[in-house]
Amino acid sequence: MLDLKYLRANPDIVRAAIRNKNEKADLDELLVFDEKLRSLLVQVEELKKERNVESERVAELKRKGESGDEIITRMREVSERIKGLDEEVSDVRMKLRELMLTVPNIPHESVPIGKDEDDNVEFRSWGEPWSVCDNPVPHWEIGEALGILDLKRGTKIAGSGFPVFIGAGARLVRALIQFMLDTHTTEHDYVEVAPPFLANRDSMQGTGQLPKLEFDMYRLEADDLFLIPTGEVPLTNLYRDEILDGARLPIYHTAYTPCFRREAGSYGKDTRGLLRLHRFDKVEMVKFVEPETSYDELESLVANAELIFERLDLPYRVKTLCTGDLSFAAAKCYDIDVWSAGVGKWLEVSSCSNFEDFQARRAGIKYRPVGGGKARYVHTLNGSGVALARTIVAILENYQTPGGAVRIPKVLQPYMDGLDEIAGA
């Protein structure tokens, strides 16, 4: 959420952000309610001041033995007016907050202006596209042939988009999770967290999923709880409505979580195999930092995610997202795409974002600077470290052999008791 003072002082910048992010917030209506609220507060303050002055007059009259009944009667009317205005203030304040929650974050000045993903800017890559096999088949074919991926039974159990991994496939999932968590905790100074996989409405609102994306979430109606769409939600909300000791910053957390998304906007997109799921696994990285360091922290966050692919020997590229592809809450975001030979395309496997103080304002996360002073909002960042489904796609497709087996990346072999290849019966 943006500071109301900023919205008031910079309407043209905010309108440009709304337009460039392809959002539909009504800033004009917001400013009308802001003006109305300020006018109402002035009226309430003046009436309360009048009531206080008149109350002192009544007290003075009574000390003199005179009647203050006329003033008392009038002040009762004033009190009723104050009560009515207070109710109106409450309603207007609520409406104003609702409108503020629809306004997106302002893109950083370094973010390229563009309409959609076609305008994203690639600026770094690592490795050349390769595969062990000259003509690799898609992951869903090799996975089913090896008996490690069962899409049909996943559909039978829960519907499409809910895959089942079996045997060495399930082991590969576990190995990737353990490898990523070990890397981030032992080499990058993240503290591991095992969070809830459900989040309440305040938590979802705090990180920006609500109200905009409510219909893309899985919701337990009876409890008004949501299956988390990303580990970012519980990790960021660890410190909701808290003032942190500035000496603790920066704070780095990482967690494995399953993630659940309806993918309501996936119509017409490639949804075969593991390319677009309703349930997938992810290792997440979240940072709480001082504002002055947040963009340096973003660069190191991306580097942390990149190292995973380098260790797996999977070619990747890094893109800066343009305004039209930038998320509602992000000020700047880098996407990492990995090359997958079987489908012959780059697949997005990680997004690393700086939200500046946008999430912190929504979630009420502040810190007290070292040496004292007024509490300030932290800057929050998050990145996939990384998403498993498409990483598994790249491993199955790049590492498959002409004989129909799949080699295990060397860095994962210790997590699979030395297994170096998944082969058929």
N, C-alpha and C positions, 0 to 999 in steps of 0.2 A: 504494500500500500504506500502511496506517495504522501508526503507531508501536505496537509491542507494549505499551509502558507505557500508552499511551492506551487500548488495548483492555481492558487489565487494570483500569484505574481508572474507565472509563466504559462499563460493559457495557450499561446501559439506553439510553444515547444511541446506541450502536452497533446494538443490537437495533431501535430505532426507525428508524434509517437503513436497515437491511436490509428491514424491513417496508414502509417508505414508498417505497422504490425497487423494490419487488416482486422482491427478490432472495431467494436460498435458502441463503445461507451459514449454517453451523452454528457459532454463536459458543460455545455450551456445549461442544461437542467441542473447539474450538480452545483454550478455557481449561483443559480437562482435560489436553491435551497440553502446554500451557504449564507447568502445575503439575508434570506428570511430568518435564519437562525440567529444571526448576529443582531438583527433588528429586534427580534423577540427578547433576546437576552438583555438588550438595552432597556426595553420596556419593563421587564421584570425587575431589573436593578433599580430603575427610577421609582417604581411603585414600592419596592421594599424600603428604599431610602425615605420615601414619603411616610410610609407606615412607621418607621422608626422615629422620625421627627415628631409625628403627631402623637405617638405613644408617650414621648417625653413631655409634650404639652399637657396631655391628660394627667400625667403624674404630677406635674407642676400645679395644675388647677386643683387637683384633689388636696395637695398640701395647703392650698389657700382656702380650702373648704368650699370650692366652687364645683359645679357639675361639668363633667366632660362627656355627657351622654351623646350629644350631637356628633362629636368627633368620633366616639366609639362606634356609633351606628355607621358613620361613613367609612371607618376603617374596616368594619366587617365586610362592606362592599368591596373595598380595596383587596382584602384578603381573598375574597372569592375570585376576583379578577386575576390575582396572582396564581391561585390554584389552577384556574383555567389556562393561563399562559404557560404554567409549568407543564401541564399535560400536552399542550401544543408543542412546547420545546422538545419534550421527550419524543413525540411523533416525528418532528422534523429532523431531530438528531439521528433517529433510527434510519429515516429515509436517506439522509445525507451519507451515512456510513454505507448503506446498501449501494449507493451510487459510486462511492469511493472504491468499493471492492471490485467494481467493473472496469476501473481504469488500469491499463497495463503499465508495467515499468518502462522507464525511459531508456532506449538503447544508448549504450556508450558511444561516444563520438567516433570511435574506431570501427564501429559496426557498419558494413556496407549497406546502402539502401537498395532494396530489391523486392520483388514481388513474391517469389517462392523459392523452393529448393534449387531451381535452375540458376538462381543468381548467387548461390553460395560461392565462396572463394577458397579454392584449394591453395594452401601455402606451404605444405610440407608433406613429404612422403618418406617411407622407409621400405626398402626391399623392392624387388621386381616380382610381378605376378608369376607364379610357378605352380607346378603340381608334379607329384611323383609319377603319375600316369599320364600318358599322352591324351587320352580321351576319357577323362573322369566323368562318371555318371552323377546325377544329382544325389544329394544326401539321403533323400527319402528312399531311393532305390538301394543304395549300398547299405543303409541302416537296416532296412527290412530284410535284405538278403543275408546280412550277418546275424539277424535275430536280436539286434540291440535297440531297435526303435520300432514301436508298434503304434501307428497312428489310428488304425481302425479300432483297436480296443480302447484307446483313449477317447475316441468319439462315442463309442458305445457307453462308456462310463459317464462322461460329462458333456459330450458334444464336441464339435470341431474346435481346434485351437487348444486342446488339452492333451499333449502327447504323453506317451508312456515310454520310459527308458527301461531296458531290461538287461540283466547280467552285466557284461562289460560296459554297456552303454550307461547304466546307472552308476557304475564305478567311475566312469569317465567324468560324469557330472560331479560326483563327490570329490574326485581328484582336482578338478578345476577350481571348485570352491575353496578347498583347503590350500591349494597353491596360491590363489589370489589373496586370501586372508593372511597367510604366512608372509607373503611379499610385502603387503601394506603394513603389517604390524611390526615386522622385524627390520624392514629397510626404510620405511617411510614415516615411522613414528605415529601411526594411527593406533588408537585404542579400540579394541574390538568390543562390540555391543551385540547382545542377543535381544532384539526388541520384540514387542508385540507385532503380530501380523494383521491386527485390526486397529483402526484409528477412529476417534470420534470426530464429530463435525468441526469442533474448534481446531483440532489438529489439521484436518484437511483444508480448512480455510486459512490457517496460518501459513502453509506453504504454497497456497495459491491454486490448489486443485478446485476448490469451491469459491464462488458459486459456478464458475464458468463450465467446469468439466464434470459436473455431478452425474450427468447421464452417460458418461463414459466409465463410471465407476460401478463396482459391484457393491450393493448396499444391503445390509441386514435390516430390513424395515422395522422389525419388532424392537430392536435395540438402537436404531439410528446409528449403526456403526458401519464402517466401510472396510472392505478388504483393501489392503494398501496397494497402490499402483506402483510404488517404488519405495525402497528403503529410506529415501530422502525424507519421507513424511514422519516416521517415528524418530529418526535420528535428529532432525532439526527441532522437533517438538520436545526433545528431552529437556530443553531449557526455556520452554514457553513460560512467559510471565515471570521471568527471573532476572535479577541483576547480578551478573557474573563479576568476580574479582578480576580486574584487568591483568593481574600478574599471572593468571591462568592462560591467557591468550598467547598464541593461537591454540585452539582446541581442535584436534583431528579425531574423527570417529569413523570406523568402518564396520560394516555388518553384512552378513548374508541374509537375504530374505527371498521368499517367493514373491512374485508380483502379479497382480490381477488387473486386467483392463478389458473392457468390452470391445475396444477397437471399433467403435461405432462408425468411424470415418474411413474404414478400410475397404469399403465397397469399390470394386474396380482395381484394387491393388493385388499384387501377387501374394496369395495366402497359402501357397502349397508348402507342405512339409513343416519346417520349423521357422519359416520366414516371417510369419506374423501370427502371434499366439495370444490367447486370452490369459494363459498362465505360463510364466517363465521365471527362471531363477536369475538372481543378480547379486553381485557384491557391490555395495555402494560405499562411496567416500564422501564425507561431509566435513566442512570446515567452518569454524567460528573465529573470525579474525578482526583486527582493528581496521578501520576504513582505509588508513594510509597504505596498508600492505596488500589489500585484497586483489589487486591485479597481478602482483608478483605471485601471490598465492594461487591465482588461476593458472598461471603458466606452469607452476610446479605440480598442480593437480593434473593437468593434461599429461605432463611428463610421467607421472605415476601410472596413469592408465596406459600410456604408450609402451612402458617397459614390459607390461604383461604380454603384449603382442610380439615384442622383440624376443622375449624369452621363449615364446611359443614358435618363433621363426615364421610368423604370419605377416605377409606384406600388408601395409596399411597406409592410409593417407589422412591428413588432418585438414579440416575445412573450418573457416569462419562463417557462421551462419549470417545471412543477410536479415534485414529487419522483418521481411515478410515470412521468414521461416523461424524466427526467434520465438521462444515460448512467451506466454503472457507475463511471467514473473521475472524472466532473465533480462539483465542489462547487456550481457555478452555471453556467447556460447560457442564452443568448439565442438564439432562432431568428429569422431574417428570412425572411418570406414575400413573394413578388412576385405581383402580380396578372397573370393570363393570361386574355385575353378569349375566346379560342376555346373553351377548356374551361370557362370561367366559374368559375374557382376560384383561391384563393390557393395558391401552390406554395412549399414550403420550398426555399430556395436557399442558406442559410448558417446554420451553427451556430457560435457563439462561446462558448468555455468557459474557465473558470478551474478548474484542477485542484489549486490550492494546491500542497502538496508531495507529493501522492499519486503522481504519475508519477515525480517526482524520487527518492523513496525506492525505488521499484521499479527505476529505471534508475541509481541511484547518482550523481545529478548534484548537486554541492555548489558553494558559492562561499566564498572566504575574504574576510570583511568588510574594507573599507578601514580601515587602522589596525591590522590584525591581529585575533587572537582565534580562537576555535574555528570550524571550517568549519561552515556551515549548509546545509540543503537549499534550493535555489532554488524558486520557484513557477513553474510552467509554464502557459502559456495557448496556445490555438490557435483559429483561426477560418477558415472558408472565405472566400476573398477574390476571387472566389466560385466556386461550382460552375457549370460551363458549360451542361450539358444543359438544365436548366429555365430558365436565363437565355435560351438560344436559343429555347426554347418561347415565352417571353413576347415576345421580339422578333418572331418569326414571326407570332404571333397578334395582338399589339397594333398592330404597324406594317403589317399587310397592308392593301392598298387595295381599293376596290370593283372595280377592274379586274383583280385577281388578282396584283398585284405585292407586294413587301415593301420598304418604305422602310428605309434604313440609318440608325440613330441618328447624329446629327451627329458625336458624339465618336469614332465608329468610322470615319467616312469617310476621314480621312487614312491610316488603316491599310489601306484598300482602294483606294488610288490615286485617291481622290476619287469612287469609285462611290457614288451616292446612292440607288440602287434596284436590287433584284434582280427582273428581269422575265422572263416566259416568252419562248420563241422567237417 
